[in-house]
Amino acid sequence: MCALPTGGLDGSVPTRNTRRGHIPGSHSLPGRELLDSAGRVLPGPDLAARVGEVLDTAGSPVVLYCGGGISAAAAALALTVLGRDDIAVYDGSLEEWSKDPALPLELGG
């Protein structure tokens, strides 16, 4: 699950990473969209509405990543607030992944 904004996921916006795009098979869950303007996790009903289908993956762990781990950590906190306990954060995120040319990245949504 990619916690970058949409432009980071689809590769349309330049980033500090070596290559643009997302890890194949990942879906978008922008971490910043799970927080209010003060940086607090959204209230439960609003948060559940934003997260949507991620909550329907019971039995499958959620692995979050972003550019460097910060947005992924925010998304992990938000999912934990909603009761998920099967969450992992790829702390190297795209900063690490994109440096290895042998690892695939996809462009587009």
C-alpha positions as CSV (number, residue, x, y, z in Angstrom):
1,M,0.0,0.0,0.0
2,C,1.6,3.3,-1.1
3,A,1.1,6.2,1.3
4,L,2.4,8.8,-1.1
5,P,0.1,11.4,-2.7
6,T,-1.3,10.3,-6.1
7,G,1.5,12.0,-8.1
8,G,4.1,10.1,-6.2
9,L,2.2,6.8,-6.8
10,D,1.8,7.2,-10.5
11,G,5.2,8.8,-11.1
12,S,3.8,12.0,-12.6
13,V,5.5,14.2,-10.0
14,P,9.2,14.4,-9.5
15,T,10.5,13.0,-6.2
16,R,13.9,12.8,-4.5
17,N,14.0,9.1,-5.2
18,T,16.3,7.7,-7.9
19,R,13.4,6.4,-10.0
20,R,9.7,7.3,-10.1
21,G,6.7,5.1,-9.7
22,H,5.3,2.5,-7.3
23,I,6.0,-1.0,-6.3
24,P,4.0,-3.3,-8.6
25,G,0.7,-4.5,-7.2
26,S,0.5,-1.7,-4.6
27,H,-2.6,0.5,-4.1
28,S,-2.9,4.1,-3.1
29,L,-3.6,5.2,0.5
30,P,-2.1,8.7,0.8
31,G,-1.1,9.1,4.5
32,R,-1.7,12.9,4.5
33,E,-5.3,12.3,3.5
34,L,-5.8,10.4,6.8
35,L,-4.9,13.4,8.9
36,D,-6.7,16.7,9.6
37,S,-5.2,20.1,9.0
38,A,-3.6,20.0,12.4
39,G,-1.9,16.7,11.7
40,R,-4.2,14.6,13.9
41,V,-5.8,11.3,12.7
42,L,-9.3,11.9,11.3
43,P,-12.2,11.0,13.5
44,G,-13.3,7.3,13.2
45,P,-16.2,7.6,10.7
46,D,-14.2,10.0,8.4
47,L,-11.2,7.8,8.6
48,A,-13.1,4.7,7.8
49,A,-14.7,6.4,4.8
50,R,-11.2,7.4,3.5
51,V,-9.7,4.0,4.1
52,G,-12.6,2.1,2.6
53,E,-11.5,-1.2,1.0
54,V,-8.3,-1.5,3.0
55,L,-10.4,-2.6,5.9
56,D,-11.9,-5.3,3.8
57,T,-8.6,-7.2,3.5
58,A,-8.9,-9.1,6.8
59,G,-6.6,-12.0,6.8
60,S,-4.1,-10.3,4.6
61,P,-1.4,-8.1,6.2
62,V,-1.1,-4.5,5.0
63,V,2.5,-3.4,4.1
64,L,2.8,0.3,3.8
65,Y,5.6,2.4,2.2
66,C,6.1,5.9,0.9
67,G,9.2,7.9,0.0
68,G,11.1,7.5,3.2
69,G,8.7,6.0,5.8
70,I,7.0,9.0,7.3
71,S,3.7,9.0,5.5
72,A,3.6,5.2,5.7
73,A,4.0,5.5,9.5
74,A,1.1,8.0,9.6
75,A,-1.1,5.6,7.6
76,A,-0.1,2.7,9.9
77,L,-1.2,4.7,12.9
78,A,-4.5,5.5,11.2
79,L,-5.2,1.9,10.4
80,T,-4.3,0.9,13.9
81,V,-6.9,3.4,15.2
82,L,-9.4,1.6,13.0
83,G,-8.5,-1.7,14.6
84,R,-6.0,-3.2,12.2
85,D,-3.2,-5.1,13.9
86,D,-1.6,-6.7,10.9
87,I,0.3,-3.7,9.6
88,A,4.0,-3.4,8.6
89,V,5.9,-0.4,7.4
90,Y,8.7,-0.9,4.9
91,D,10.9,1.6,6.5
92,G,13.4,1.9,3.6
93,S,10.4,2.7,1.4
94,L,11.0,4.0,-2.1
95,E,14.2,5.7,-1.0
96,E,15.8,2.3,-0.7
97,W,13.7,0.4,-3.3
98,S,14.3,2.9,-6.1
99,K,18.1,2.7,-5.7
100,D,18.2,-0.9,-6.9
101,P,17.7,-1.1,-10.6
102,A,16.9,-4.8,-10.4
103,L,13.7,-4.0,-8.4
104,P,10.6,-3.1,-10.5
105,L,8.7,0.1,-10.4
106,E,5.5,0.8,-12.3
107,L,4.3,4.2,-13.6
108,G,0.6,5.2,-13.8
109,G,-2.3,4.5,-11.4
